[in-house]
Amino acid sequence: MSGKEACLPICKFFRCMKKAMRSRSKRAWCTWVEGECIGPSCKFSFCVKRAMLPDGRCRFKIKRSRSVLDIEREAKEEEKKYKAVYREIKKWGDFL
């Protein structure tokens, strides 16, 4: 997991179930253990937006793969094609 994809305790959506997390000079501090927050590896951490994945990555930071984008683009093109065919059938339906 790269540092760019990790959920960070300084995120505004990151929370502690024990309500023990405090902010100290741009760092998250755990008052329950009196130490720095270990972030997503803590069993009491969660994301308000439910974006934290089980491996500690943030779903919002992960880039979508090209294959997903290609499939979506192909589906939109196919939909346009079927809509055009349907329009032609509807146009000539009275004459058939």
C-alpha positions as a Markdown table, in Angstrom:
| # | Residue | x | y | z |
|---|---|---|---|---|
| 1 | Met | 0.0 | 0.0 | 0.0 |
| 2 | Ser | 1.5 | 3.3 | -1.0 |
| 3 | Gly | 1.4 | 6.4 | 1.2 |
| 4 | Lys | -0.9 | 8.2 | -1.3 |
| 5 | Glu | -3.6 | 5.6 | -1.0 |
| 6 | Ala | -3.6 | 5.1 | 2.8 |
| 7 | Cys | -6.4 | 6.4 | 5.0 |
| 8 | Leu | -4.9 | 9.0 | 7.3 |
| 9 | Pro | -6.1 | 9.9 | 10.8 |
| 10 | Ile | -6.0 | 13.6 | 9.9 |
| 11 | Cys | -8.7 | 13.1 | 7.4 |
| 12 | Lys | -12.0 | 14.9 | 8.3 |
| 13 | Phe | -13.9 | 11.6 | 7.8 |
| 14 | Phe | -11.6 | 9.4 | 10.0 |
| 15 | Arg | -13.0 | 8.7 | 13.5 |
| 16 | Cys | -12.2 | 6.7 | 16.6 |
| 17 | Met | -15.0 | 4.5 | 18.1 |
| 18 | Lys | -13.6 | 5.2 | 21.6 |
| 19 | Lys | -13.7 | 8.9 | 20.9 |
| 20 | Ala | -10.1 | 9.1 | 22.1 |
| 21 | Met | -8.6 | 10.8 | 19.1 |
| 22 | Arg | -7.4 | 14.4 | 19.5 |
| 23 | Ser | -5.5 | 16.7 | 17.2 |
| 24 | Arg | -2.1 | 17.9 | 18.3 |
| 25 | Ser | -0.1 | 20.1 | 15.9 |
| 26 | Lys | -1.3 | 18.4 | 12.7 |
| 27 | Arg | -1.0 | 14.9 | 14.2 |
| 28 | Ala | -3.6 | 12.6 | 15.6 |
| 29 | Trp | -3.2 | 11.8 | 19.2 |
| 30 | Cys | -4.8 | 8.8 | 21.0 |
| 31 | Thr | -5.8 | 9.7 | 24.5 |
| 32 | Trp | -6.7 | 6.1 | 25.3 |
| 33 | Val | -3.1 | 4.9 | 24.9 |
| 34 | Glu | -1.5 | 8.3 | 25.3 |
| 35 | Gly | 0.4 | 8.0 | 22.0 |
| 36 | Glu | 0.2 | 8.9 | 18.4 |
| 37 | Cys | -2.8 | 7.4 | 16.5 |
| 38 | Ile | -1.8 | 4.4 | 14.4 |
| 39 | Gly | -4.5 | 5.1 | 11.9 |
| 40 | Pro | -6.3 | 2.4 | 10.0 |
| 41 | Ser | -4.4 | -0.4 | 11.7 |
| 42 | Cys | -6.3 | 0.4 | 15.0 |
| 43 | Lys | -9.3 | -1.8 | 15.5 |
| 44 | Phe | -11.3 | 1.2 | 16.8 |
| 45 | Ser | -10.8 | 3.3 | 13.7 |
| 46 | Phe | -13.5 | 3.8 | 11.0 |
| 47 | Cys | -14.5 | 6.2 | 8.2 |
| 48 | Val | -17.7 | 8.2 | 8.4 |
| 49 | Lys | -18.1 | 7.9 | 4.6 |
| 50 | Arg | -17.3 | 4.1 | 4.7 |
| 51 | Ala | -14.4 | 4.7 | 2.4 |
| 52 | Met | -11.7 | 2.8 | 4.4 |
| 53 | Leu | -11.1 | -0.6 | 2.9 |
| 54 | Pro | -10.1 | -3.6 | 5.0 |
| 55 | Asp | -6.5 | -3.2 | 4.1 |
| 56 | Gly | -6.4 | 0.4 | 5.3 |
| 57 | Arg | -6.6 | 2.1 | 1.9 |
| 58 | Cys | -9.0 | 4.9 | 1.1 |
| 59 | Arg | -11.5 | 4.2 | -1.6 |
| 60 | Phe | -11.6 | 7.9 | -2.6 |
| 61 | Lys | -7.8 | 8.0 | -3.3 |
| 62 | Ile | -7.6 | 4.8 | -5.4 |
| 63 | Lys | -7.6 | 5.5 | -9.1 |
| 64 | Arg | -10.0 | 3.5 | -11.2 |
| 65 | Ser | -8.5 | 1.0 | -13.6 |
| 66 | Arg | -8.5 | 1.6 | -17.3 |
| 67 | Ser | -10.5 | -1.6 | -18.0 |
| 68 | Val | -13.5 | -0.3 | -16.0 |
| 69 | Leu | -13.4 | 2.9 | -17.9 |
| 70 | Asp | -13.2 | 1.0 | -21.2 |
| 71 | Ile | -16.2 | -1.1 | -20.4 |
| 72 | Glu | -18.3 | 1.9 | -19.4 |
| 73 | Arg | -17.3 | 3.7 | -22.6 |
| 74 | Glu | -18.2 | 0.6 | -24.7 |
| 75 | Ala | -21.6 | 0.3 | -22.9 |
| 76 | Lys | -22.4 | 3.9 | -23.7 |
| 77 | Glu | -21.5 | 3.5 | -27.4 |
| 78 | Glu | -23.7 | 0.3 | -27.6 |
| 79 | Glu | -26.6 | 2.1 | -25.9 |
| 80 | Lys | -26.4 | 4.9 | -28.5 |
| 81 | Lys | -26.4 | 2.4 | -31.3 |
| 82 | Tyr | -29.5 | 0.6 | -30.0 |
| 83 | Lys | -31.3 | 4.0 | -29.4 |
| 84 | Ala | -30.6 | 4.9 | -33.1 |
| 85 | Val | -32.0 | 1.6 | -34.3 |
| 86 | Tyr | -35.1 | 1.9 | -32.1 |
| 87 | Arg | -35.7 | 5.5 | -33.4 |
| 88 | Glu | -35.6 | 4.1 | -37.0 |
| 89 | Ile | -38.0 | 1.3 | -36.2 |
| 90 | Lys | -40.3 | 3.7 | -34.5 |
| 91 | Lys | -40.1 | 6.1 | -37.5 |
| 92 | Trp | -40.9 | 3.4 | -40.1 |
| 93 | Gly | -43.2 | 1.3 | -37.9 |
| 94 | Asp | -46.4 | 2.6 | -39.5 |
| 95 | Phe | -45.3 | 1.6 | -43.0 |
| 96 | Leu | -44.3 | -2.0 | -42.1 |
